Amino acid sequence: LQLVESGGGLVQPGGSLRLSCATSGSTLEEYATGWHRQAPGKEREAVACISSSGRSTNYADSVRGRFTMSRDTAKNVVYLQMNNLRPEDTAVYYCNAVLYWGQGTQVTVSS
């Protein structure tokens, strides 16, 4: 299973970004997938996850109401729509499934 993130960048506070995670080697219906992030000097933390069925999503308290995780099973891609971004959202964002991780994509929120 391979995962490749994209969509990171520099955005001003209050702005939006959509991250993508392209998967290959299996199908999304076989496993739950998640987004995590790691800020400089901090431990990696879970941000959002979606169940293998796609019917259930969960979010960290810090992002609930601002971030939305979704997926396209036809394309084998999972997304993280991030709205109303804050400077504290600055981190490297990683996609994961089972024991596999992508390489990460940098998100920087700054004016």
C-alpha positions, -999 to 999 in steps of 0.1 A, spaced: 0 0 0 13 34 -10 0 68 0 10 101 -15 -1 134 0 -5 167 -19 -21 201 -16 -2 217 12 12 252 11 12 286 26 -21 302 35 -32 332 56 -52 328 88 -89 322 79 -80 307 46 -87 272 32 -67 243 18 -77 209 5 -52 181 11 -53 149 -11 -40 115 -4 -37 92 -34 -36 55 -25 -25 25 -45 -20 -11 -39 -54 -17 -23 -89 -2 -22 -102 22 3 -131 0 13 -106 -25 29 -94 -2 57 -99 29 77 -78 59 67 -67 89 87 -50 122 87 -24 131 113 -2 161 117 31 170 134 41 205 143 78 214 150 88 202 185 55 184 190 43 148 188 23 136 159 -14 138 166 -45 124 149 -66 149 131 -94 130 114 -103 95 103 -128 78 81 -141 42 85 -136 15 59 -173 17 50 -170 55 47 -201 60 69 -182 72 99 -158 101 104 -142 114 136 -122 145 143 -99 159 169 -116 185 190 -92 212 178 -104 208 142 -140 197 145 -163 221 126 -134 234 105 -120 203 88 -139 177 68 -125 144 57 -139 126 27 -130 101 1 -135 91 -36 -134 53 -38 -134 54 -76 -102 73 -76 -88 58 -43 -82 93 -30 -90 107 5 -93 144 11 -90 168 40 -108 200 35 -95 226 59 -114 258 64 -108 288 88 -72 278 92 -53 291 122 -16 295 128 -17 266 152 -27 244 123 8 248 109 23 213 107 33 185 83 2 166 75 3 128 70 -21 103 56 -21 68 70 -38 35 66 -31 4 87 7 6 93 14 26 62 22 63 60 27 89 33 56 112 31 37 142 44 28 176 30 36 209 47 8 233 57 19 268 69 -7 292 82 8 327 85 1 363 76 
